[in-house]
Amino acid sequence: MPSIAVIGGGITGVTTAYALARRGLAVTLFERHRYAAMETSYANGGQLSASNAEVWNHAATVWKGLKWMLKSDAPLLVNPRPSWHKLSWFAQFIASIPHYRRHTIETARLAIAAREHLYAWADEEGIDFDHRREGILHIYRDRSGFEHARRVSALLAAGGLQRRAVTPEEIRAIAPTLAGRYFGGWYTDSDTTGDIHKFTHGLAQAAQRHGVRCLYGQDVRRLKALDDGVRVTLAGPGGEHDLRFDAVVVCAGVASRALAAQLGDRVNVYPVKGYSITVNLLDQASQAAAPTVSLLDDETKIVTSRLGVDRFRVAGTAEFNGENRDIRADRIRPLVDWVERCFPGVSTRSVVPWAGLRPMMPDMMPRVGRGRHPRVFYNTGHGHLGWTLSAATADLVGTVVDRALGRSASVGARSLAPGEAVIRLS
């Protein structure tokens, strides 16, 4: 039985390990933290959002980034200090603008395929992750934002996703406790929400039941491609030691770039920091005032999810500031202010702040497939849609691994049907 090392215990690493194990492979998962999903997969916005499939490679995004560069509370913040990594990433980002339409459609298709995988896995394994099937409502305060969303809706429809325009009156019916005046909205009833950390932890336990060896607290220092496999060098209390595998799948988030360089590949992920707050709904009034439907406020780029009875997750912002994990008060404050303005009945007395680094490719498309070496594979670079896309990309990379190892379709695998999702497989 071929042995596969999966590097990274976030959502993409755990879904990859699980998908490979279901195909009958001997999988070892390496994670440097003591548990799965302790970094970017810990406290994201909670949305499984095919409706958020629009890629950012648009001239308007570049203009907003320049306009907001010196505004500390801006939804999109770019540290003006240059670095070669940042400059090369933005150059590729701009070069990908002509592919905006195609990539948005491809991402929508992939997101639709992914959620069916994820729902099936959760049902089969009995994973409780505060899953809520009440849709996602995008809200707009002016006509220009609403009309841009109409054009995006046409692209999403081309990818197979249907969403409908709603009036201000319908917004009030869908989210009756939402305060403020809105021009209109777009509602996707097929989108859902949940707790990514609870899901990833539950799937990691399921993966172990399927035979995955999960090695936590393991710092992968080096990867080296061999003629017949890959060597993984780990750092431990007694010094470094090596393990050999028939193949490796790199799912290491923002660390993927450095690991890929060791293997002779260029995977130009950039760490794009996002922030969230979890508002603890400690009283009945707050629980009644917090929305149950998930929201995306397009003007402020803030998303929300209701997690169970007593938690309200609010997340947003994109910060280009290198591999910096600091939780900045001036970036958290706008999230708290938004809650107090839009849901004045919700108490913000108990708020837990968090920040995570999204591993983002410059063309906004995840890197899925083979590296230069025939035993090296990648499933990384999902950006802000890691949870939304991960189940499908895990299945896709499983198909590539099977083919590369000369294996036919494996028992327990449920591969994507032709045309179900479109992505470049390297």
C-alpha positions in Angstrom: 0.0 0.0 0.0 1.6 3.4 -1.0 2.5 5.7 1.9 1.5 9.3 1.6 2.7 12.2 3.9 0.2 15.1 4.2 1.8 18.3 5.5 -0.6 20.6 7.5 -3.5 19.9 9.8 -5.8 22.7 8.8 -9.0 22.3 6.8 -7.2 21.4 3.5 -4.8 19.0 5.1 -7.4 17.2 7.1 -9.8 16.9 4.1 -6.9 15.7 2.0 -5.9 13.1 4.5 -9.4 11.9 4.8 -10.0 11.7 1.1 -6.8 9.8 0.5 -7.5 7.3 3.3 -10.9 6.6 1.8 -9.0 5.7 -1.4 -7.1 3.0 0.5 -3.8 4.8 0.9 -1.6 4.7 4.0 -1.7 8.3 5.1 0.4 10.2 7.8 -0.7 13.7 8.6 1.9 16.1 10.1 0.7 19.2 12.1 3.0 21.4 14.2 0.3 22.3 16.7 -1.1 19.9 19.3 -4.4 19.7 17.6 -5.9 20.1 14.1 -7.3 23.5 12.9 -5.4 25.7 15.3 -4.4 28.5 12.8 -6.4 29.8 9.9 -9.0 27.1 10.3 -9.7 28.1 13.9 -12.2 31.0 13.8 -13.0 32.1 10.3 -16.3 33.7 9.2 -18.1 30.4 9.1 -19.5 30.6 5.6 -19.7 27.8 3.1 -20.3 30.4 0.5 -20.5 29.6 -3.2 -22.1 33.0 -3.5 -18.7 34.5 -2.5 -16.9 32.9 -5.4 -16.1 36.2 -7.2 -12.3 36.5 -7.4 -10.6 39.7 -6.4 -8.7 40.2 -9.6 -10.6 43.3 -10.7 -9.4 46.9 -11.4 -11.7 48.2 -8.7 -9.9 46.1 -6.1 -6.6 47.7 -7.1 -8.1 51.2 -6.9 -9.6 50.6 -3.5 -6.3 49.2 -2.2 -4.5 52.3 -3.2 -7.2 54.6 -1.8 -7.3 52.8 1.6 -3.5 52.3 2.0 -3.1 54.8 4.8 -6.5 54.2 6.5 -5.9 51.8 9.4 -9.6 50.7 9.6 -10.0 50.1 5.9 -11.5 46.7 4.8 -8.5 46.2 2.5 -5.1 47.3 4.0 -1.8 47.1 2.3 1.4 47.8 4.2 3.3 50.1 1.8 6.7 48.6 2.9 8.0 46.7 -0.2 9.3 43.2 -0.3 10.1 41.0 -3.3 7.4 38.5 -2.3 4.8 41.2 -2.1 5.8 42.9 -5.3 5.9 39.7 -7.3 2.5 38.6 -5.9 0.8 41.9 -6.8 2.4 41.8 -10.3 0.8 38.4 -10.8 -2.4 39.6 -9.3 -2.7 42.4 -11.8 -1.7 40.1 -14.7 -4.6 37.8 -13.7 -7.3 40.6 -14.1 -8.1 39.5 -17.7 -9.1 36.0 -16.3 -11.5 37.5 -13.7 -14.7 36.2 -15.5 -13.4 32.6 -16.1 -11.9 32.2 -12.7 -15.1 33.4 -11.0 -17.2 30.9 -12.9 -14.7 28.1 -12.2 -14.6 28.9 -8.5 -18.5 28.8 -8.3 -18.5 25.4 -9.9 -15.9 24.1 -7.5 -17.7 25.5 -4.5 -21.0 23.8 -5.5 -19.2 20.5 -5.9 -17.3 20.9 -2.6 -20.3 21.5 -0.4 -22.0 18.3 -1.5 -18.8 16.4 -0.6 -18.6 18.1 2.8 -22.3 17.6 3.7 -22.0 13.9 2.8 -18.8 13.4 4.9 -20.4 15.2 7.9 -23.5 13.0 7.6 -21.5 9.8 7.2 -19.1 10.5 10.1 -21.7 12.1 12.4 -19.9 15.4 12.8 -21.6 18.2 14.7 -20.3 21.6 13.6 -23.3 23.9 14.3 -24.3 23.5 10.6 -27.1 26.0 9.7 -28.9 25.8 6.3 -30.5 29.3 6.2 -28.7 30.7 3.3 -26.5 33.8 2.9 -27.8 37.3 2.4 -25.6 39.9 0.7 -26.6 43.4 1.6 -26.0 46.7 -0.3 -26.4 50.3 0.7 -26.4 51.9 -2.7 -27.3 51.2 -6.3 -23.8 50.8 -7.7 -22.9 48.0 -5.3 -26.2 46.3 -6.0 -25.7 46.5 -9.8 -22.2 45.2 -9.5 -23.7 42.2 -7.6 -26.2 41.7 -10.5 -23.3 41.3 -12.9 -21.5 38.9 -10.5 -24.8 36.9 -10.2 -24.7 36.3 -13.9 -21.2 34.8 -13.6 -22.3 32.7 -10.6 -25.3 31.4 -12.6 -22.9 30.4 -15.4 -21.1 28.3 -12.8 -24.4 26.7 -11.7 -25.3 28.8 -8.7 -28.7 30.5 -8.5 -29.3 33.5 -6.2 -32.1 36.1 -6.2 -32.4 39.8 -5.8 -34.3 40.9 -2.7 -35.9 44.3 -1.9 -35.4 46.2 1.3 -38.7 44.8 2.6 -37.5 41.3 1.9 -34.2 42.0 3.7 -36.3 42.9 6.8 -38.2 39.7 6.5 -35.1 37.6 6.1 -33.1 39.4 8.8 -35.7 41.2 11.0 -33.3 42.4 13.6 -30.9 44.0 11.1 -30.8 47.8 11.6 -30.0 50.4 8.9 -31.2 51.3 5.4 -30.4 49.2 2.4 -30.9 49.6 -1.3 -31.3 45.9 -1.8 -29.7 42.5 -1.5 -29.0 39.2 -3.1 -30.0 36.0 -1.3 -28.5 32.5 -1.8 -30.7 30.0 0.0 -28.4 27.0 -0.9 -25.4 28.4 1.0 -24.8 27.4 4.6 -22.7 28.1 7.6 -21.0 26.3 10.5 -18.0 26.2 12.8 -14.8 25.3 10.8 -12.8 24.3 13.9 -15.4 21.9 15.1 -15.8 20.4 11.6 -12.1 20.0 11.0 -11.5 18.4 14.5 -14.4 16.0 13.8 -13.1 15.1 10.4 -9.6 14.5 11.8 -11.0 12.0 14.3 -12.9 10.4 11.4 -9.7 10.2 9.4 -8.0 8.4 12.2 -10.8 5.9 12.3 -10.1 5.3 8.5 -6.5 4.6 9.4 -4.8 8.0 9.1 -1.8 8.4 11.5 -2.1 11.9 12.8 1.2 13.2 14.2 0.6 16.4 16.1 3.3 18.7 17.6 5.6 17.8 14.7 7.6 20.6 13.1 8.4 19.7 9.5 11.8 21.3 8.9 12.6 20.0 5.4 11.2 18.1 2.5 13.5 16.4 -0.1 12.3 14.6 -3.2 14.1 11.3 -3.8 14.1 9.1 -6.9 11.5 6.8 -5.5 9.7 9.0 -2.9 10.1 11.9 -0.5 12.0 12.4 2.7 10.4 14.3 5.6 12.8 15.8 8.2 11.2 16.5 11.6 12.5 18.5 14.5 12.0 16.9 17.9 13.3 17.0 21.5 16.2 14.7 20.7 17.1 16.5 17.5 16.1 16.0 13.9 15.0 12.7 12.4 13.9 11.6 8.9 10.9 9.6 7.6 10.5 8.3 4.1 7.2 8.2 2.1 6.2 7.2 -1.4 4.7 10.6 -2.0 3.8 13.9 -0.2 0.9 16.4 -0.5 1.7 19.9 0.8 -1.3 21.5 2.4 0.7 23.8 4.7 -1.1 27.1 4.3 1.2 30.1 4.2 4.2 27.8 4.9 3.5 26.0 1.5 5.7 28.6 -0.4 8.9 27.8 1.6 8.3 24.0 1.5 7.6 24.1 -2.2 10.9 25.9 -2.8 12.7 23.0 -1.1 11.1 20.7 -3.6 11.9 22.9 -6.7 8.5 24.4 -7.1 7.2 27.9 -7.0 3.9 28.2 -5.1 3.4 31.9 -4.7 1.0 32.0 -1.7 0.9 35.3 0.2 -0.4 35.5 3.8 -3.5 37.7 3.7 -4.5 38.4 7.3 -8.2 38.3 8.2 -9.8 39.1 11.6 -12.8 37.9 13.4 -14.7 38.3 16.6 -16.9 35.8 18.4 -19.6 37.6 20.3 -20.8 35.5 23.2 -24.6 35.8 23.4 -24.8 35.7 27.2 -28.5 36.7 27.6 -31.8 36.0 26.0 -32.1 39.5 24.6 -28.8 39.2 22.7 -29.7 35.7 21.4 -33.0 37.0 20.1 -31.3 40.1 18.5 -28.5 38.2 16.7 -29.4 37.0 13.2 -29.8 33.4 12.3 -29.2 34.0 8.6 -25.7 34.6 7.5 -24.8 38.0 6.1 -22.2 39.6 3.8 -22.0 43.4 4.0 -20.4 44.3 0.7 -19.5 47.8 1.6 -17.5 46.9 4.7 -16.5 43.4 3.5 -17.9 41.9 6.7 -19.4 38.4 7.0 -21.4 36.9 9.8 -22.5 33.4 11.0 -24.6 32.3 13.9 -22.9 29.4 15.6 -25.4 27.5 17.8 -27.6 29.4 20.3 -25.0 31.5 22.0 -22.3 32.5 19.6 -22.2 35.1 16.8 -19.2 35.1 14.5 -18.3 38.4 12.7 -15.3 38.4 10.4 -13.7 40.4 7.6 -10.9 42.6 6.4 -7.9 41.8 4.3 -4.4 42.9 5.4 -1.3 42.5 3.3 1.4 42.8 6.0 3.6 39.7 5.6 3.6 36.8 8.0 2.3 38.9 10.9 -0.2 37.3 13.3 -0.6 40.3 15.6 -4.2 41.0 16.6 -4.5 44.8 16.2 -7.1 46.7 18.2 -7.6 49.2 15.4 -8.6 46.3 13.1 -10.9 44.6 15.7 -12.7 47.8 16.6 -14.6 48.2 13.3 -16.0 44.6 13.7 -17.4 45.5 17.1 -18.7 48.9 15.9 -20.4 47.1 13.0 -22.2 44.7 15.4 -23.3 47.6 17.6 -24.5 49.6 14.6 -26.3 46.8 12.7 -27.5 44.8 15.7 -27.9 47.2 18.6 -29.8 44.6 20.6 -26.7 42.4 20.8 -24.5 42.9 23.8 -20.8 43.2 23.0 -19.7 42.8 26.6 -18.1 39.5 25.8 -16.1 39.5 22.6 -13.2 37.1 21.6 -10.9 38.6 18.9 -8.9 36.5 16.5 -6.6 36.8 13.4 -5.5 34.3 10.8 -3.4 34.2 7.7 -5.2 33.2 4.5 -2.8 31.4 2.0 -3.7 33.2 -1.2 -2.5 32.7 -4.7 -2.3 35.8 -6.9 -4.8 34.5 -9.4 -7.2 33.5 -6.5 -7.2 29.9 -7.8 -5.9 27.1 -5.4 -2.8 25.2 -6.4 -4.1 21.6 -6.8 -2.1 18.8 -8.4 1.5 17.7 -9.2 4.7 19.5 -8.6 7.8 19.0 -10.8 8.7 15.8 -9.1 6.3 12.9 -9.9 5.8 12.1 -6.2 5.1 15.7 -5.0 1.6 17.1 -4.9 -0.1 20.3 -3.7 -3.5 21.3 -2.3 -3.0 24.8 -1.0 -3.6 28.5 -1.7 -7.4 28.6 -1.3 -7.4 32.1 0.2 -10.6 33.2 1.8 -12.5 30.2 0.4 -10.5 27.4 2.1 -13.4 25.8 3.9 -15.8 26.4 1.0 -13.5 24.7 -1.6 -11.5 22.2 0.5 -13.7 19.1 0.1 -13.6 19.2 -3.7 -9.9 20.0 -4.0 -9.1 17.1 -1.6 -11.0 14.8 -3.9 -9.3 16.2 -7.0 -5.8 15.8 -5.6 -6.8 12.3 -4.6 -7.6 11.5 -8.2 -4.2 13.0 -9.3 -2.3 10.9 -6.7 -4.1 7.7 -7.8 -3.2 8.3 -11.4 0.4 9.3 -10.6 0.9 6.1 -8.6 -0.7 4.0 -11.3 -3.8 3.1 -9.3 -7.3 2.8 -10.7 -10.3 4.5 -9.0 -10.2 3.5 -5.3 -12.9 2.0 -3.2 -14.5 4.7 -1.1 -13.6 7.5 -3.4 -16.4 9.6 -4.9 -14.7 11.5 -7.7 -16.1 14.6 -9.3 -18.1 13.9 -12.4 -16.9 15.4 -15.7 -17.9 19.1 -15.8 -18.9 19.1 -12.1 -15.9 21.3 -11.3 -13.2 22.9 -13.4 -9.8 23.7 -12.1 -6.3 23.6 -13.5 -4.6 20.4 -12.3 -0.9 20.8 -12.5 
